[in-house]
Amino acid sequence: MRALFQPPLFAFMVPALACGGAMLALSDQEMAEKIPSSFCDGHAPTACATGVGVVCTSVLADAQNCGACGLSCEAGHLCFDGVCKSAELRGTLQLLAGKVGVFGDRDGAGEDATLSPAFDLKTDRAGHLLLGSADAGAWQGSTVSLASAEIATTLRGRGVTDSLALGDDGSIYFATAATIKQMPANGGFSTAATPVIAGVHAVPGFVDAIGSDARLGERIAGMAIGADGNLYLSDNRNFAIRKLTLSTGELTTLAGIGPAGDHVATDGVGRSADFVSPRRLASDAAGHLFVADGNSIREIELATGRVSTLAGDAIASGFADGAGAQARFDAPRGLAADGAGDIYVSDLYNHAIRKIAHDTHRVSTVVGDPLHAGLALGTLPAGLDFPTAVAVSPSGSLIICDSNAILIAYPSALPAITVTESDSSLSRRAGFLLIAGGDTARAEGRSARDQ
């Protein structure tokens, strides 16, 4: 069996010159100690060359440092997710892997691969992609390479699972028969012997406790690793969001009143909040959890358990861009948050990817046309059919599951970011160019238009 993930592409050029030519006074070791690991998504800074500056590559659309120290893209090309590709891809939707409309489960690269219908797509902070797909009572988890467009099956299971989560250590978490299981990185291929870390097989319930004393509902419709490193679960039949502390195995209820009573979408703190049908989850680096609840998107502060409604109406479906409650969704499925805290939603029956600006709660449509269903590649907004999942790559590309294929929407530009060394919010931001100058380090993002 192949390794679960290839080593990350993140590389660092440490020291004598900064990008732009300013001389550095620090040694390689001093600079490595100066740069917090959060600048490159948790990977400790190391020197891969000397005299060429400090660069965190593969998370930056930087034609001069693409995926490896000093690797330059040729004229007319830009760096997308660590790979030199034509600059003409900016602002387009393209096929990454799979054959549109063709069912299957064959590993391979590009159109040599075939996929079952996808139910989930997750990334970790280093940009690794995990795809969950299922058909005819069986499901599989597969890794997806943005660099090679290769799909490789990592684990297979039978029965029903609705969501996966990918730990930063490569562990894969999944739910089945009222239990949560953890497949360690490179831990095997079959899920049959995978250790249960919470719940008891086929014994549903609603009990906060540790390990096998805990009880969950039969359907865990969403999973996500939070900024605190713990696993969060959308316990659909119990109308609650549960927290599984991975260090202790303790299951607690973060928010939701539980299975009893009539359920309406109610904002509040912890057990005073209510959900109507919590499904997919996503998290950001700032300590928020996002929940697709009915036809709305809810937000939970992990530190306090406070639940608020970002956009949409849990009951009313439809299509409308706008701020907060003015917006309408129709069966939102996949969720993903980018480095700036904006949320992307795969809006199934509106055939679109929607974006929620986290600061204003304004909803816009970024991929697809709700009035014209059907897959159409090319210049954005292009066209989608029934998008079931979405993820955001480290450089801001949108990865979309639709029509038994994996699509990629390349960004038109990357946001400019300037952050000081003390800013701890960098751990999931996209587009970093690490520059060392004097005795400080900072991170700056470049727009792809600057390339």
PyMOL commands that set and color helices and strands:
alter all, ss='L'
color gray80, all
select helices_A, chain A and resi 28-34+37-40+87-89+110-112+211-213+236-238+270-272+324-326+348-350+424-428+448-450
alter helices_A, ss='H'
color red, helices_A
select strands_A, chain A and resi 77-80+83-86+92-98+108-109+118-123+129-135+138-144+150-158+164-166+172-176+179-183+196-199+209-210+220-225+231-235+240-245+250-255+268-269+278-283+288-293+296-301+306-312+322-323+332-337+343-347+352-356+362-367+378-379+389-392+398-402+405-409+418-420+433-437+440-444
alter strands_A, ss='S'
color yellow, strands_A
deselect
rebuild
show_as cartoon
